[in-house]
């Protein structure tokens, strides 16, 4: 059974930073791409970033230059470093591997 557990969400002021992590278990980790998505209240879930098994990142235009996705295969963990956060980044953030999703972690950007 694949499990994905996200951590690192919270409340931060505009312009601040947070680092999310997602640790996988129950699967071989290093051969799969990993991704982050988010869902704001009243909106559809949207793509944020992905990273290939080889470490190549890709980003949504809305976060490019502010967010960095990375992975540590030894720890079965993918990270999302979020800088220069904006109120519109407020959402529940989910990590995904294959067809599996984590439970989500809330990120709130507010003064």
N, C-alpha and C positions, 0 to 999 in steps of 0.2 A: 504494500500500500504506500503510494507516494504521498508524502506530506511536505507542505511548504509553510514555514512559519516566518512571518514578517515581524520586524521590530524597528523602533526608532522614530515612530511618529510622535507628534506633539503639537504644542502651541508655540508659534514663533512670530516675532514682529516682522513687518515688511523689511526686506533687505537682509534678513537673517539667513541662517543655514541650518540644515538638518541632514543627517545621513541615515538612510534606511538600509536595513539588511534583510535578507531572505535566505534562510537555511533549508536545504532540501534533505530529505531522507527517504529511503525505500526505493532508490533508483540509482543507476549509474549517472553521475552528475556531469562529468567533464565532456561527454560526447554530445550534449544537447545545448541548443541556444536557450537563453533565459530572457525574460522580458518583464517590464513594468508597465502597468496600465493604471488609470485612475478614473474615479467616478465622483463628480461633484453632485450635490443635491439637485434633483430635478433634471439631471442631464444623463446622456448615455455614457457608458464606459468608453474611454478614449485611450489611444496608444500614447505611451510616453517614450520608451526606449527599449532597445533590445541589444543583446550582445551574443555573438556567435560562440561556438565551442572554442574557436581559435582566438577569441578576444576582440573581434572587430565590432565596434559599437555602431548603433544607428539611433537617431533621435527625431522626435517630432519637432517641427519648426518652432513650436511654442516654447520649447525648453532648450533648444540648441544654444550652446554658449553659456548656459547657466547650470545645467545638470550634467553629471558624469556617471556613467554606468561602468562597473568593473566587476570582476569575479575572482574568487580565490578557490580554485578547484580542490586544493588540499583541505579546505574547510567546508566544501559543498555549499558555498555561500556567494550570493550576488549582492552587490551594493548599489545604492543610488545616492550619490552626493548631490545635494540640492543647495545651490547658492543663489544669492540675490532673489530670494523668494518674494512672490507677489501675492496679493489677496486672491487673485484668480487661480493660484496653485492649490487653493484649499480643496481637498477631496479626500476620499478614501483611496489609498494606494495599494494595488494588488501586484504580487509577482506571479509569474506563470512559467511553467515548464511543461513542454508537450501539451497535453490537454488538461493539465491540472492547475488549480488556482489556490493561492493562499487565502487566509481569512480576511486579509486587509488590515491596514493600519491608517489611522486618521491623522491627516496633516491639516492644521489650521493656521493660516497666516492672517494675523490681525493685530492691530495696535490697541 
